[in-house]
Amino acid sequence: MFGAFTAPQQKRRYLPWILGITALFAGLVAIAAQRDPAVFNLVTPKGIKTVRLEMTTSQVQSMLGHPIARIGAEDCFHYGWPKMEADFDVYRVCYDNGRVREVKTERFEVRRILAEDEELPPEPKKRRWEDIEVWKPAPGVDAPAASDAPAASDVPAASDVPAASAPPTPGN
């Protein structure tokens, strides 16, 4: 009757299968995580655009629009969408013989220009745990004691509280 419990159980060999599947999964993740160094994903107001090495200037301009500045005597240009209310990225695209050779992201900070007689506002104070004050009663005033709490007999019972009337339903 209880032969199923007394019969010797076979050893299951799950460990090699688990290790094999884990190794396969890790390999697939490593392959997927590799980034092609010749591909650059640039965030634009119209979405993410992909620029590849060896693209022509006209291909880049069709995606990013006209450059906002030329950088020095090199064949490098800034593409971007400056914002005056927040920091922003500008993309530096360099060409060699009319083809993309390098793409870099440059971060720009927005700063307010002060008038000659205007001073810089003070830096906001950084709060530290040591600066936070714990509430303490005023000098000469004692903290409320537990005996000052209302007694249970002072609190009305649920049956003594009037029931709230139901709100009118539409159409009544």
ABEGO torsion letter per residue (X at the ends): XAAAAABBBBBBBAAAAAAAAAAAAAAAAAAAABBBAABBBBBBAAEBBBBBBGBBAAAAAAAAEBBABBBEABBBBBBEBBBAABBBBBBBBBBBGGBBABBBBBBBBBBBBBBAABBBBBBBBBBBAAABBBBBBBBGBBBBBAAABBBAAABBBAAABBBBBBBBBBGX
